[in-house]
Amino acid sequence: QTVVTQEPSFSVSPGGTVTLTCGLSSGSVSPRFYPSWYQQTPGQAPRTLIYNTNTRSSGVPDRFSGSILGNKAALSITGAQAEDDSDYYCVLYMGGGIWVFGGGTKLTVL
Amino acid sequence: QVQLVESGGGVVQPGGSLRLACAGSGFTFRSYGMHWVRQAPGKGLEWAAFIRYDEENKYYVDSVKGRFTISRDNSKSTLYLQMNSLRAEDTAVYYCVKDGTEYGDYEDYYYMDVWGKGTTVTVSS
């Protein structure tokens, strides 16, 4: 059973930088998993931020960036703003038509 | 503007059935794969099912295999999810999601692109 791991929670000060990660319970995340990232505020549908490790979706501010850091995928927010206070989910493509979400990270901007 | 509108949610008893629908507009529906993603109350997102643009391949998370069927009618730009033998743990908001890769694209990036607002399914006696 593949488990995609994320930090349950994180906090950042307004204007600060934060990096959220996305790992595997067994093994390393690499670009072949096509990591993508989604933002969700309470009561709203998710919004696509990043796909293919580091490609920003249309309309996403450039303070959001994706990368591979060590053995994990990473989402960085540089210059965090109050409206970035949200839940963030990563997804890995496992092959064979199967996608797996991480458990999500609740980011608090305060 | 790409739009996805889900319908068909409601309250159903355990063991019952429900059929969700998702109407797509603002894009060439028949050229894109489509996903269903669900979210139980207070929980995270869970990918549930995917169907290729031409319905040739369908994939499911293990927990719904044999109970849920994803399908599409490209002539109506509509995606469906037939849910049978429903259980309490199927209670969730169900999102219809457009895949990010168009048929004919040079490369597939395996991601979810545009999301609907969701429809709520409650399984309870």
Boltz contact constraints between the chains, C-beta under 6 A:
constraints:
  - contact:
      token1: [A, 34]
      token2: [B, 109]
      max_distance: 6.0
  - contact:
      token1: [A, 34]
      token2: [B, 110]
      max_distance: 6.0
  - contact:
      token1: [A, 36]
      token2: [B, 111]
      max_distance: 6.0
  - contact:
      token1: [A, 45]
      token2: [B, 115]
      max_distance: 6.0
  - contact:
      token1: [A, 45]
      token2: [B, 117]
      max_distance: 6.0
  - contact:
      token1: [A, 45]
      token2: [B, 118]
      max_distance: 6.0
  - contact:
      token1: [A, 46]
      token2: [B, 115]
      max_distance: 6.0
  - contact:
      token1: [A, 48]
      token2: [B, 113]
      max_distance: 6.0
  - contact:
      token1: [A, 51]
      token2: [B, 100]
      max_distance: 6.0
  - contact:
      token1: [A, 51]
      token2: [B, 109]
      max_distance: 6.0
  - contact:
      token1: [A, 51]
      token2: [B, 111]
      max_distance: 6.0
  - contact:
      token1: [A, 52]
      token2: [B, 109]
      max_distance: 6.0
  - contact:
      token1: [A, 89]
      token2: [B, 45]
      max_distance: 6.0
  - contact:
      token1: [A, 93]
      token2: [B, 110]
      max_distance: 6.0
  - contact:
      token1: [A, 97]
      token2: [B, 50]
      max_distance: 6.0
  - contact:
      token1: [A, 97]
      token2: [B, 59]
      max_distance: 6.0
  - contact:
      token1: [A, 99]
      token2: [B, 47]
      max_distance: 6.0
  - contact:
      token1: [A, 101]
      token2: [B, 45]
      max_distance: 6.0
  - contact:
      token1: [A, 101]
      token2: [B, 47]
      max_distance: 6.0
  - contact:
      token1: [A, 103]
      token2: [B, 44]
      max_distance: 6.0
  - contact:
      token1: [A, 104]
      token2: [B, 44]
      max_distance: 6.0
